[in-house]
């Protein structure tokens, strides 16, 4: 996984290697390749890239996603590509797709 051309982490042979400091990254990767970011902040916004290789080292897939964080830090807890790990009362989810960029918004009226 990369964010804005900076390596964050990789998983190889079921072992995770961090290129960014784990505390600064606030991220982890699951064995299925899903990237999870804890305590999301606006600075986590950016262009993310995941690259997948075959066991023999050949390129299998490469995907980019633009991740945009809006709102106040106190309202965001955890982001896992487009799902949230903590329940919120009566969430209003909206998504907008433009030019291969998806913006997802979660609002809570309290």
Buried (B, 14 or more C-beta within 10 A) or exposed (E): BBBEEEEBBBBEEEEEEBEBEEEEBBBBBEEEEEBBBBEBEEEBBBEBBBEEEEEEEEEEEEEEBBBEBEEEEEEBEBBBBEEBEEEEEEEEEEEEEEEEEBEBEBEEEE
